Amino acid sequence: MEKKIKMKFKLHNHLFLKTVLTLCLFSSMGKAQTTVSGKVISNKKLPIAGVNVLIKDSYDGATSDKEGNFSFVSADTGKFILHAALLGYIDFDQEIHLTGKEIKLDILLFGADVELQAVTISAGMIEASDEKKATVLKPLDIVTTAGGQGDIVGALKTLPGAQQVGEGSGLFVRGGTNNETKTLIDGMIVNNPFYNGAQDVAQRGRFSPFLFKGTVFSTGGYSAQYGQALSSVLALESVDLPDRGSSSVGISPLGITLGTNRLAGKGKFSYGGDVNYFNVGLYNSVVKQSFDWKRSAQLAGGSFNFRKRFAETGILKFYTYFNYSDMATLRQNIDSVNVYKDLFDLNNLNIFSILTYKEKLGNKWLLNAGASYSYNKDNIKINKDTISGQNEMLQGRAMLSRSIFRSSIFRMGAEHQYVPDQGSYNKYKRAMFENYTSAFAEADIYFFNRLVLRLGERYEYSQWLRKGVFAYRGSVAFKLSKNSQLSYAQGDFYQKPDRDFLWNDHSQQFQKATHYVLNWQYVTDSITFRAEVFYKKYNNLTSYTPYLNSQYYSGLPLSPDTINNGNGYATGFELFWRDKKTFKNIDYWISYSYLDTKRQFNNYPENVQPTFAANHTASLVFKKFFKKGIATGLTYIYASGRPYYNPNNPFFLGDRTIDYHTLGLNVSYIRQIGKAFCVFVFSVTNVIGNDQVFSYKYSYDGVRRQEVGLPAPRSFFFGIFLSFGVDRTKDIINNNT
């Protein structure tokens, strides 16, 4: 029996550490010992070596030898799924009952059409999935990346295409703003996916990576299924039913989280939830911040989920999340040195609920339907000005998929969004009610076992703009060899102007971007290499004159000052290398991005490199796994200086910040205490403590300036997590048997 177990765990150090809590779902282990053994053979009756045979939701398993034989011992009891997998074969799953009595069985694997199944659309697509073999990352990789703060976006920033923008939340991809990237859960748009917080400080995402079994980060040329994103989509697929119930507790100096999930109805449905409370007051009293806290940031929230399976073909999933946060900061006013401080006071209420249903209709059709509701309310006070905003979105979506021949698939669907938006600025009030409708059709067609072609068309209509557009999408992939393929994608992508420019103005156009992406990738069980070149052309970008600001909340028409004559481009190339087995117990990846981009939009007087774009970005992620439950990780990220506005420079955005360097570290230790699994985690960001300047702010006379940088040179996190009821050690251990 050959068994290689590698510990993988992610630590995070941010105020909102709800994400990391999910790591603590561990359980006690049974006392019975069951030997599971047998032989793996092909449909041609030949033994198969190197097959991973394991029990799902356990780290018990083995690899078949050259004769196809395998054997291992499990200490669990009860009903489990025995899983066998090898690249090039169809996965095998069978229920077994562990009682302490020896189990012997032969496993028959049918060879998949390797030449066909390995061909996937990869141009502009980076997948993190437990269900697909040729993925760049697994969901577990996301939370075990040092410096990623246990956050999906934090980890994705180590991949090609993403920019390092420390003063803004979200993903800035290939010369696009953060508003040009949309986050979706099971196909439904999340209207406010990031926490609200202090000004000029990037905030983490609201959702735990362990809520999802798959992540698709599209940096360009994405499917016709999705719209309203000029640059990128982050598509998240939620998990199905858990295999067992669990309870968990997370404790840190920042706060506490309690969670539970229960399985009922003979494993046909589950329910659960969590509650949490965090306060940074104690942390800020120890780690000095660059600004003063008038009221320490605090957050209270929770979630509830329900999932039910119908027969073997349908599943209903419901998830709701709610969160309330409150804070107030004081920062030195640059125009009154050592005299006056600017107040920023914020409280935020956010709710997101999603209901989805998936059902197989006969032998050919698959239905995916869903509805979601988003609610976000901000009450903000900036010095003497009071600003409030209330944004809601009701969304419905349905998609039908049909197998047409061999592995080819046809998809068609439609969605509708109703978006009431209200706000006020002191005594001025505003309101907008939008209805957005779209429909799409798309087909993945396979030819000659080596070639796949994806063709799609999407129609989008905005009632507010009183306009509709058609957007074509096309992709093709060709398998060059057993482990390599070439892929190309192009298409048109539309997006409404940002909501701040839509008030009282129906005259604007859809903004447009056209993508061209060429990708080559080489993937084995242990090595991944990707090389990609891209070109993106912008048209109809929103631009405005400074006079707009005086009209902004007044209720006057804005059309004379807001027009869609902005344009731009983004081009470059990206490289990604990952190696999981060359060095024993070491996993690492390296990425590099080169970006050349210019645009004229917002109040830019000419085409220039925007403030959120760096020409060069690189990262190195390193993970080392030790015996006795210890794991460590290091992440180094570099980005060249970005443009910033200096009123003393006659060239608009002609100055550059210093280069960005940061090094993150995490350490974790796991041990079992009684019937509970206990995880100790520690992490620190910017270990070397170097200056990180994202931009500058200037006084009205241009004489003085302030750095826009980190709230503190370093941030730290330490936490203890306990779990009871189910052994989810696989969530932090990568079993590479």
ChimeraX attribute file (.defattr): number of C-alpha atoms within 10 A of each C-alpha:
attribute: neighborCount
match mode: 1-to-1
recipient: residues
	/A:1	13
	/A:2	13
	/A:3	15
	/A:4	13
	/A:5	17
	/A:6	24
	/A:7	26
	/A:8	28
	/A:9	32
	/A:10	29
	/A:11	34
	/A:12	32
	/A:13	24
	/A:14	20
	/A:15	20
	/A:16	26
	/A:17	28
	/A:18	27
	/A:19	22
	/A:20	25
	/A:21	27
	/A:22	22
	/A:23	27
	/A:24	29
	/A:25	30
	/A:26	28
	/A:27	24
	/A:28	18
	/A:29	18
	/A:30	11
	/A:31	11
	/A:32	14
	/A:33	16
	/A:34	19
	/A:35	16
	/A:36	25
	/A:37	20
	/A:38	17
	/A:39	19
	/A:40	26
	/A:41	21
	/A:42	15
	/A:43	11
	/A:44	10
	/A:45	10
	/A:46	12
	/A:47	19
	/A:48	20
	/A:49	18
	/A:50	20
	/A:51	23
	/A:52	19
	/A:53	27
	/A:54	24
	/A:55	21
	/A:56	16
	/A:57	18
	/A:58	21
	/A:59	21
	/A:60	20
	/A:61	28
	/A:62	27
	/A:63	25
	/A:64	26
	/A:65	18
	/A:66	12
	/A:67	14
	/A:68	20
	/A:69	22
	/A:70	24
	/A:71	20
	/A:72	18
	/A:73	17
	/A:74	22
	/A:75	16
	/A:76	22
	/A:77	16
	/A:78	10
	/A:79	12
	/A:80	18
	/A:81	17
	/A:82	18
	/A:83	17
	/A:84	25
	/A:85	18
	/A:86	18
	/A:87	19
	/A:88	18
	/A:89	17
	/A:90	16
	/A:91	16
	/A:92	16
	/A:93	17
	/A:94	11
	/A:95	11
	/A:96	14
	/A:97	15
	/A:98	20
	/A:99	17
	/A:100	18
	/A:101	12
	/A:102	12
	/A:103	15
	/A:104	12
	/A:105	10
	/A:106	13
	/A:107	22
	/A:108	20
	/A:109	23
	/A:110	15
	/A:111	15
	/A:112	14
	/A:113	12
	/A:114	16
	/A:115	17
	/A:116	20
	/A:117	18
	/A:118	25
	/A:119	25
	/A:120	23
	/A:121	23
	/A:122	28
	/A:123	30
	/A:124	27
	/A:125	23
	/A:126	20
	/A:127	21
	/A:128	24
	/A:129	22
	/A:130	15
	/A:131	11
	/A:132	12
	/A:133	18
	/A:134	21
	/A:135	20
	/A:136	21
	/A:137	20
	/A:138	19
	/A:139	20
	/A:140	23
	/A:141	22
	/A:142	25
	/A:143	29
	/A:144	28
	/A:145	32
	/A:146	30
	/A:147	32
	/A:148	26
	/A:149	30
	/A:150	31
	/A:151	29
	/A:152	25
	/A:153	22
	/A:154	22
	/A:155	20
	/A:156	21
	/A:157	23
	/A:158	29
	/A:159	27
	/A:160	27
	/A:161	30
	/A:162	23
	/A:163	29
	/A:164	24
	/A:165	24
	/A:166	20
	/A:167	18
	/A:168	17
	/A:169	21
	/A:170	26
	/A:171	28
	/A:172	24
	/A:173	25
	/A:174	29
	/A:175	29
	/A:176	25
	/A:177	20
	/A:178	19
	/A:179	18
	/A:180	22
	/A:181	22
	/A:182	23
	/A:183	21
	/A:184	19
	/A:185	18
	/A:186	20
	/A:187	22
	/A:188	23
	/A:189	25
	/A:190	19
	/A:191	20
	/A:192	19
	/A:193	20
	/A:194	17
	/A:195	20
	/A:196	24
	/A:197	22
	/A:198	19
	/A:199	13
	/A:200	17
	/A:201	17
	/A:202	18
	/A:203	24
	/A:204	25
	/A:205	22
	/A:206	21
	/A:207	17
	/A:208	18
	/A:209	25
	/A:210	20
	/A:211	17
	/A:212	19
	/A:213	18
	/A:214	22
	/A:215	25
	/A:216	19
	/A:217	22
	/A:218	22
	/A:219	25
	/A:220	28
	/A:221	30
	/A:222	29
	/A:223	24
	/A:224	27
	/A:225	21
	/A:226	21
	/A:227	23
	/A:228	21
	/A:229	23
	/A:230	27
	/A:231	31
	/A:232	32
	/A:233	27
	/A:234	22
	/A:235	21
	/A:236	23
	/A:237	16
	/A:238	17
	/A:239	14
	/A:240	18
	/A:241	21
	/A:242	18
	/A:243	17
	/A:244	16
	/A:245	20
	/A:246	22
	/A:247	22
	/A:248	25
	/A:249	21
	/A:250	24
	/A:251	15
	/A:252	16
	/A:253	16
	/A:254	22
	/A:255	21
	/A:256	20
	/A:257	22
	/A:258	19
	/A:259	22
	/A:260	19
	/A:261	22
	/A:262	19
	/A:263	20
	/A:264	12
	/A:265	9
	/A:266	7
	/A:267	15
	/A:268	17
	/A:269	20
	/A:270	23
	/A:271	20
	/A:272	18
	/A:273	18
	/A:274	20
	/A:275	17
	/A:276	20
	/A:277	19
	/A:278	21
	/A:279	21
	/A:280	20
	/A:281	15
	/A:282	12
	/A:283	17
	/A:284	16
	/A:285	9
	/A:286	8
	/A:287	14
	/A:288	14
	/A:289	16
	/A:290	15
	/A:291	14
	/A:292	16
	/A:293	20
	/A:294	14
	/A:295	15
	/A:296	17
	/A:297	21
	/A:298	19
	/A:299	21
	/A:300	18
	/A:301	19
	/A:302	18
	/A:303	18
	/A:304	18
	/A:305	18
	/A:306	20
	/A:307	22
	/A:308	21
	/A:309	20
	/A:310	12
	/A:311	9
	/A:312	9
	/A:313	12
	/A:314	16
	/A:315	20
	/A:316	19
	/A:317	22
	/A:318	18
	/A:319	20
	/A:320	18
	/A:321	19
	/A:322	18
	/A:323	20
	/A:324	18
	/A:325	21
	/A:326	19
	/A:327	22
	/A:328	20
	/A:329	21
	/A:330	19
	/A:331	16
	/A:332	17
	/A:333	15
	/A:334	19
	/A:335	17
	/A:336	10
	/A:337	10
	/A:338	9
	/A:339	9
	/A:340	13
	/A:341	18
	/A:342	14
	/A:343	20
	/A:344	21
	/A:345	21
	/A:346	22
	/A:347	20
	/A:348	21
	/A:349	19
	/A:350	24
	/A:351	19
	/A:352	21
	/A:353	19
	/A:354	22
	/A:355	20
	/A:356	22
	/A:357	19
	/A:358	20
	/A:359	19
	/A:360	17
	/A:361	14
	/A:362	8
	/A:363	8
	/A:364	12
	/A:365	16
	/A:366	19
	/A:367	17
	/A:368	19
	/A:369	22
	/A:370	21
	/A:371	21
	/A:372	22
	/A:373	22
	/A:374	22
	/A:375	18
	/A:376	19
	/A:377	18
	/A:378	18
	/A:379	17
	/A:380	19
	/A:381	18
	/A:382	15
	/A:383	12
	/A:384	10
	/A:385	12
	/A:386	14
	/A:387	18
	/A:388	18
	/A:389	18
	/A:390	18
	/A:391	19
	/A:392	21
	/A:393	20
	/A:394	18
	/A:395	22
	/A:396	20
	/A:397	20
	/A:398	19
	/A:399	20
	/A:400	19
	/A:401	20
	/A:402	18
	/A:403	16
	/A:404	14
	/A:405	11
	/A:406	11
	/A:407	14
	/A:408	16
	/A:409	18
	/A:410	19
	/A:411	20
	/A:412	19
	/A:413	20
	/A:414	19
	/A:415	22
	/A:416	18
	/A:417	20
	/A:418	16
	/A:419	18
	/A:420	16
	/A:421	18
	/A:422	17
	/A:423	19
	/A:424	17
	/A:425	17
	/A:426	13
	/A:427	10
	/A:428	12
	/A:429	15
	/A:430	16
	/A:431	15
	/A:432	15
	/A:433	13
	/A:434	15
	/A:435	17
	/A:436	17
	/A:437	19
	/A:438	21
	/A:439	22
	/A:440	23
	/A:441	20
	/A:442	22
	/A:443	21
	/A:444	21
	/A:445	18
	/A:446	23
	/A:447	13
	/A:448	9
	/A:449	17
	/A:450	19
	/A:451	21
	/A:452	23
	/A:453	20
	/A:454	22
	/A:455	19
	/A:456	21
	/A:457	20
	/A:458	24
	/A:459	18
	/A:460	22
	/A:461	18
	/A:462	18
	/A:463	13
	/A:464	19
	/A:465	19
	/A:466	11
	/A:467	14
	/A:468	15
	/A:469	14
	/A:470	15
	/A:471	18
	/A:472	19
	/A:473	22
	/A:474	22
	/A:475	24
	/A:476	23
	/A:477	24
	/A:478	24
	/A:479	22
	/A:480	16
	/A:481	12
	/A:482	14
	/A:483	18
	/A:484	18
	/A:485	23
	/A:486	23
	/A:487	24
	/A:488	23
	/A:489	27
	/A:490	23
	/A:491	23
	/A:492	24
	/A:493	29
	/A:494	25
	/A:495	20
	/A:496	21
	/A:497	21
	/A:498	12
	/A:499	9
	/A:500	8
	/A:501	21
	/A:502	18
	/A:503	23
	/A:504	18
	/A:505	18
	/A:506	15
	/A:507	17
	/A:508	22
	/A:509	22
	/A:510	23
	/A:511	23
	/A:512	21
	/A:513	22
	/A:514	22
	/A:515	25
	/A:516	21
	/A:517	23
	/A:518	22
	/A:519	23
	/A:520	21
	/A:521	22
	/A:522	18
	/A:523	20
	/A:524	15
	/A:525	15
	/A:526	12
	/A:527	16
	/A:528	21
	/A:529	19
	/A:530	22
	/A:531	19
	/A:532	23
	/A:533	19
	/A:534	24
	/A:535	20
	/A:536	25
	/A:537	17
	/A:538	24
	/A:539	20
	/A:540	21
	/A:541	24
	/A:542	23
	/A:543	20
	/A:544	22
	/A:545	14
	/A:546	10
	/A:547	12
	/A:548	18
	/A:549	12
	/A:550	9
	/A:551	13
	/A:552	18
	/A:553	19
	/A:554	17
	/A:555	14
	/A:556	13
	/A:557	16
	/A:558	22
	/A:559	17
	/A:560	12
	/A:561	16
	/A:562	21
	/A:563	21
	/A:564	19
	/A:565	16
	/A:566	22
	/A:567	21
	/A:568	21
	/A:569	22
	/A:570	20
	/A:571	19
	/A:572	19
	/A:573	20
	/A:574	21
	/A:575	21
	/A:576	21
	/A:577	20
	/A:578	20
	/A:579	17
	/A:580	17
	/A:581	14
	/A:582	11
	/A:583	10
	/A:584	10
	/A:585	17
	/A:586	17
	/A:587	20
	/A:588	20
	/A:589	21
	/A:590	21
	/A:591	22
	/A:592	22
	/A:593	24
	/A:594	19
	/A:595	21
	/A:596	17
	/A:597	23
	/A:598	19
	/A:599	23
	/A:600	22
	/A:601	23
	/A:602	17
	/A:603	14
	/A:604	16
	/A:605	14
	/A:606	14
	/A:607	16
	/A:608	18
	/A:609	24
	/A:610	20
	/A:611	19
	/A:612	23
	/A:613	28
	/A:614	27
	/A:615	17
	/A:616	19
	/A:617	27
	/A:618	26
	/A:619	23
	/A:620	19
	/A:621	24
	/A:622	18
	/A:623	23
	/A:624	19
	/A:625	22
	/A:626	15
	/A:627	10
	/A:628	10
	/A:629	15
	/A:630	18
	/A:631	25
	/A:632	25
	/A:633	26
	/A:634	21
	/A:635	25
	/A:636	20
	/A:637	22
	/A:638	18
	/A:639	22
	/A:640	18
	/A:641	22
	/A:642	26
	/A:643	23
	/A:644	20
	/A:645	17
	/A:646	19
	/A:647	17
	/A:648	11
	/A:649	10
	/A:650	8
	/A:651	11
	/A:652	18
	/A:653	18
	/A:654	15
	/A:655	15
	/A:656	17
	/A:657	18
	/A:658	16
	/A:659	17
	/A:660	21
	/A:661	18
	/A:662	20
	/A:663	21
	/A:664	23
	/A:665	25
	/A:666	28
	/A:667	20
	/A:668	23
	/A:669	18
	/A:670	21
	/A:671	13
	/A:672	15
	/A:673	10
	/A:674	9
	/A:675	14
	/A:676	23
	/A:677	25
	/A:678	23
	/A:679	22
	/A:680	17
	/A:681	23
	/A:682	19
	/A:683	26
	/A:684	21
	/A:685	25
	/A:686	23
	/A:687	18
	/A:688	12
	/A:689	14
	/A:690	13
	/A:691	16
	/A:692	20
	/A:693	19
	/A:694	26
	/A:695	25
	/A:696	16
	/A:697	16
	/A:698	17
	/A:699	14
	/A:700	11
	/A:701	9
	/A:702	12
	/A:703	11
	/A:704	13
	/A:705	14
	/A:706	14
	/A:707	13
	/A:708	18
	/A:709	18
	/A:710	20
	/A:711	15
	/A:712	16
	/A:713	18
	/A:714	18
	/A:715	21
	/A:716	18
	/A:717	21
	/A:718	19
	/A:719	23
	/A:720	19
	/A:721	25
	/A:722	24
	/A:723	29
	/A:724	21
	/A:725	21
	/A:726	23
	/A:727	23
	/A:728	23
	/A:729	20
	/A:730	21
	/A:731	24
	/A:732	23
	/A:733	19
	/A:734	19
	/A:735	19
	/A:736	16
	/A:737	20
